Amino acid sequence: MDCPTCEAMVDAYVDGELSAFESADFERALELCPGCRARLERVREVSSLLRALPVEPTPDLLRARVEGEIRAIARRPVDRLRWMAMAASLVVAVSIGWLGGSFVGLGGRENDELVAGYLRVAMSDHGVEVASSDRHTVKPWFAGRIDYAPPVYDLTAQGFPLLGGRVDLVDGRRVAVLVYRRNQHRVALTLWPASSNGDSQPSVGERDGFAVARWRHAGFEMRAIADIAPAEMRSFAAGIDKAVDADH
Amino acid sequence: MVGMSEAPRPDAKTAERFRAVVLPHLDAAYGFARWLTRDPMTAQDVAQEAMLRALRYFHAFRGEEARPWLLRIVRNTWTDLRAKARLENGSLEEVENKPVDGPDPEQSAVAGDRRRQVAAALAVLPADMREILVLREIEDLSYKQIASVLGLPIGTVMSRLARAREKLAAELSGRLGRRGNGLPDL
């Protein structure tokens, strides 16, 4: 075997792509060829360095979204419109970086804005504009940024520590978003003054794999969204209501 | 691949089979997308879009190996997304031209300067070399599987892999110096 042939086989040898016969041939040729032995060492070294690289785990949010899509299809075998809307919203979101997830749908615009807002909260290190677990820091931060004072409570005791807040747009209006944490997940609570009277019980649904709760309490429209289980979302909504009532 | 509108709509049974056969490879899809895009946010978009496409095309899956099949879709998705972004507004230029880095080994429990250097060296390789190294060394695909993901003849896989390793070795010897890293003098 001449050296060029030998050299061409180094990678295949390391990768276990040679037959037993070819390998034996190569090993004999290698004895006579210091250049190819050096190359063999380099290839082994590069290979082991790359294999030692840590693997970055799949983000929870990505997994939740993918599983949400699969669940949605498994549940609704014949809803073609939903599938197309989902695909359309995904294409839009992918192509413009999640910032404009609205599509012509059946009143889905607010939901889309909530999902898009949640993604900004959950997928970015800058999702919170005021970072504090102290409601006396978070609440005054909203003054001058929006035209109402949102009720702000820390729910650490209920398992939802307050992380901070931000301002977002829902239906063209600047609204307060409070960000909480549930284990490794973030919960975004968007709230604004209700235009109609009376409380309503939280209704928890699912949207793109996220749990979404909507209710009205103490004069505020509440929307909460997170990649957590619906039962956890119900306990979050109940915790908010309780904290608001205790303060009144 | 057929266009989206021509594919039959997946039903509940398909979704369940997909969950069992393809979903276990989500980590591989994200990891590959992470190295292709060199950006965690874009990688999530690409991986998610690829999973959706995979679900859409799953009816055409004929029991070949799921992981290479999915990785091929990831790569096609990334190619399409780049082409589309270039046509529309060049919004991905920022991603493609920014200073690059791979997944940050700092985040792992046993972070090391050497690993960070290896990741950085891999990240700056040309795309065709980077992807083939990731498929071989990180995804541990055979030459035949790599050929199917990249749509290349086996001979090209062999020669490109050899060039990519030489290039990475050269890059590493520059970054790591010649002492203490086990890399022989180059």
Interface residues (C-beta under 8 A of the other chain):
Chain A: A8 V10 D11 A12 D15 E17 A38 E41 R42 V43 E45 V46 S47 L49 L50 R51 A52 L53 P54 V55 E56 P57 T58 P59 L61 L62 R63 R65 V66 E67 E69 I70 R71 I73 A74 R75 P77 V78 R80 W83 A87 L90 V91 A93 V94 S95 I96 G97 W98 M123
Chain B: M4 R9 P10 D11 A12 T14 A15 E16 F18 R19 L23 L26 D27 Y30 G31 R34 P40 M41 Q44 D45 V46 A47 Q48 E49 M51 L52 L55 R56 L81 K84 A85 E88 S91 G102 P103 D104 P105 Q107 S108 V110 A111 R114 R115 V118 A119 L122 L133 R136 E137 I138 S142 Y143 M158 S159 L161 A162 R165 E166 L168 A169 L172 G182 L183 P184 L186
